[in-house]
Amino acid sequence: MKINSNTVIVSAPQQDVFSFLKDANNLIHLLPQDKISDFKSTTDDCSFKVQGGVIISLIHDGHEGTDKIFMKSGEKSPFPFKLTILTGAKAEETEGRIDFDGEVNMFLKMMVEKPLTNLFNYMSKKLQEHFA
């Protein structure tokens, strides 16, 4: 299952946005605080509990220049997935979006597709607000 968030324009240079996103400790600022709990992080990974008690863990899995940051699911996640955070320089601004690629069956897809789409769009908007 593939999901692409809305593309947003962030009012900050690409290097600043990349540095912020590369540190997993900063992901707490992009998540809906009323829907998560038990956030734990280092610079390279993070985990948190979502409503319903499901634990999501993310681990940095490399990057391509300052254009792409790769993350993958950790062992506690309910299914394997990969996230690609894309950033593109636009003068003094940065264009960004999140691409999700998860290995889910049809039943699970029906349950998680809309909440995940909403989450990634929320995270993109919070990134935009963080640098406003």
C-alpha positions in Angstrom: 0.0 0.0 0.0 1.4 3.4 -1.0 0.4 6.7 0.5 1.8 10.2 -0.4 1.1 13.1 1.8 0.1 16.5 0.5 3.1 18.5 -0.6 3.8 21.6 1.6 6.0 24.6 1.2 8.1 25.2 4.4 9.5 28.8 5.0 13.1 27.7 5.7 16.2 26.6 3.7 16.4 23.0 2.8 19.4 22.3 5.0 17.5 23.5 8.1 14.5 21.4 7.3 16.7 18.4 6.6 18.7 18.8 9.8 15.4 19.0 11.8 13.9 15.9 10.2 17.1 13.9 10.4 17.0 14.0 14.2 14.2 11.5 15.3 13.9 13.4 18.6 12.2 16.2 16.6 9.4 14.0 15.2 7.5 14.6 18.5 6.8 18.1 17.2 5.0 16.7 14.1 2.7 14.2 15.8 -0.8 14.8 17.0 -0.3 15.0 20.8 -3.9 14.1 21.6 -3.5 10.8 19.7 -0.1 9.5 20.8 1.5 8.6 24.1 4.8 7.1 25.4 7.0 8.9 22.9 10.6 7.7 23.2 13.5 8.8 20.9 17.1 9.0 20.1 18.7 10.9 17.2 18.3 7.7 15.1 15.0 6.2 16.1 11.7 6.8 17.9 8.6 4.9 19.1 5.2 5.9 20.3 1.9 4.4 21.1 -1.2 5.4 19.1 -4.8 5.3 20.1 -5.8 1.6 20.4 -2.4 0.8 22.1 -0.5 0.0 18.9 3.2 0.8 19.1 4.9 2.4 16.1 8.6 2.4 15.9 10.7 4.2 13.3 14.4 3.8 12.5 16.5 6.0 10.3 17.6 4.0 7.2 19.9 6.4 5.5 19.5 9.4 3.2 20.2 10.8 -0.3 21.9 14.1 0.0 19.5 16.6 1.6 16.6 15.5 -0.7 15.5 12.2 0.9 15.5 10.8 4.4 14.6 7.1 4.6 13.0 5.5 7.7 11.8 2.0 8.2 9.5 0.2 10.7 11.1 -1.1 13.9 10.4 -4.6 15.3 7.5 -3.3 17.5 5.5 -2.0 14.5 2.3 -4.0 13.6 3.5 -4.4 9.9 6.6 -3.7 7.9 6.8 -0.3 6.2 9.1 2.3 4.8 8.8 6.1 4.9 10.6 8.4 2.5 10.7 12.1 3.6 11.3 14.2 0.5 12.6 17.8 0.6 13.3 20.0 -2.4 14.9 23.4 -2.4 12.8 26.3 -3.7 14.9 29.5 -3.3 14.8 30.2 0.5 11.9 27.7 1.0 11.7 24.0 1.0 9.0 21.8 -0.6 8.3 18.6 1.3 6.2 15.5 1.5 6.1 12.0 3.1 5.8 8.8 1.0 4.7 5.7 2.8 5.1 2.1 1.5 3.6 -0.6 3.7 3.1 -4.3 3.4 -0.5 -4.7 4.5 -3.2 -7.1 3.5 -6.5 -5.9 2.0 -8.4 -6.1 5.3 -5.8 -4.0 7.1 -5.5 -1.6 4.2 -9.2 -0.7 4.6 -8.6 -0.1 8.3 -5.4 2.0 8.2 -5.4 3.8 4.8 -7.5 6.8 5.8 -6.0 7.3 9.3 -2.4 7.0 7.9 -3.2 9.5 5.1 -4.6 11.9 7.7 -1.6 11.4 9.9 1.0 12.1 7.1 -1.0 15.2 6.0 -1.1 16.4 9.6 2.7 15.8 10.0 3.4 17.8 6.8 1.2 20.7 8.0 2.9 20.7 11.4 6.4 20.8 9.7 5.2 23.8 7.7 3.9 25.5 11.0 7.1 24.7 12.9 9.2 26.8 10.5 6.5 29.6 10.0 
